Structures are given as C-alpha cells and as structure tokens.
Amino acid sequence: MGRVFIEEAMQTSGVSRTDLIGLLAFIKRSGRASSPADAIRRLEAGEFDVAELQEQMIQQYQVKRPDLHNAETDEE
C-alpha cells in the first residue's frame, strides 16, 4: 500500500523517485512537515510548490564565493 502512496505523490508533483527522496528530506528538515509520511501526504495533496521547493534546496547548498578578480585588483 505504501508503494501506491508514493507513486501518487510522484504523479501529482511531477517529481522523479530520485528527486522525491531529497525533496521529502528537505520538507522535513525545514519544518514544513512533522514526519516523512506527513511530507508525502502534503506533497500529494498539492500543498507545496515543487519548483519553489527545489529552488530553495539549491539556494541552501550554494556557497557564495569571494570575487577573486576584485581581490587581485585591490592588491595592485
């Protein structure tokens, strides 16, 4: 029964199985759901904008690197 539940969430959200794992973990870690099962239910119900969540996940892992070009120019 759990397999059908996940399949429905994948179909509703348009997310692949691989991306679904990361997305559910992000939803749980960010406090938007109380458990992984709650995250699946809410994703299936359409409570989340999947594109927005994926963009937030990407931004969370991005590191702002210092601009090396400006640092070299300042030293001269």
ABEGO torsion letter per residue (X at the ends): XAAAAAAAAAAAAGBBAAAAAAAAAAAAAAGABABAAAAAAAAAAGABBAAAAAAAAAAAABBBBBBAAAAAAAAX
